[in-house]
């Protein structure tokens, strides 16, 4: 058994890591290639839809960047989702000199519905555009963003277009946690397969940038169809895939930036809310994935330390070096493409360890029904085995 963990398993990890590395490189090629279409002369009307609840620290920065977009035909709809801070006054002040901005007053969500989904549903009902662009109140958009993503959507013949915004991480807690989810999508959703097979689980989107054709959004029921889901972006994408519609990912790190959380505590609470839900509350796959991640990134380091002190004579130092080098590459390449600072790559053992704990807490909070977000209780979801 000792020989298996210090020799055979290390060799198996090397083969697995090489496969993941191929997925990462192919994903990067595919998402960059989606930017290669000739700029269209057709610019459909776009409704930019922003749900906002207690976003006084972000909302002006976000909305002003949206109003400055270089695009011939768009509207910006922001729904004040019963904020208790200065979100509404800030929006009203901006709207007085910007007729493209429409500020909506959100209604209380129906019982047990997720508040954000209800807010997005209200926004969609008021939208006039042929394309619906959902984004978050903590994002910032460069002027060329809308032309670029509309060109990509038309060129890719997509019904839903998404991408990975640049994640701003300033505190050490953010640096440790925030890049993880985008990193996981780079590694474990091979687009070369996901685009060819109608498997909803082989899909994923980032709610900070989701551009829909209106007819596709309505065909899958929109946010009304995922009203009880904690991870509306993932579930809507899976609905698009299940309906046989086209979902595509495009490179947008140079166009859209976002600071999701301001510190470790906020990031921790956000990931506890989302992590188990991202697995559709499927217990066995969830447990397996986090055990495997722990083995893949921590076992080689542990065996190397044991080898150095002479406690793992069966281990092969060359294989350990290859395995750890591949581990670093699995973080370095996606982080570089996402614009994450180089030095943060070497925090990956800490990131994995932190997410093992978050995974446990996300499972526990879901089981006992203690999840909440922005002072609203989230509905309890039914646990599934597979």
Protein Blocks (a to p, Z undefined) as FASTA:
>chain_A
ZZmmmmmmmmmmmmmmmmmmmmmmmmmmmmmmmmmpccdfbdcddddddddehilkmmmm
mmmmmmmpccfbdcdddddehiablmlmmmmmmmmmmmkbccdddddddehiafklmmmm
mmmmmpcbfbdcdddfkbccdfklmmmmmmmmmmnopabdcdddddddfbfklmmmmmmm
mmmmmmmmcfklmmmpccfklgcddfkbccddfklmmmnopjmlmmmbfblmlmmmmmmm
mnopacddddfklmpccdfbfbfklmmmmmmmmmmmmnoopaklmmmmmmmmmmmmmmmm
mmmmmmmnopamkbcfklmmmmmmmmmmmmmmmmmmnopafklmmmmmmmmmmmmmmmmm
mmmmmmnopaceehiacddddddfZZ
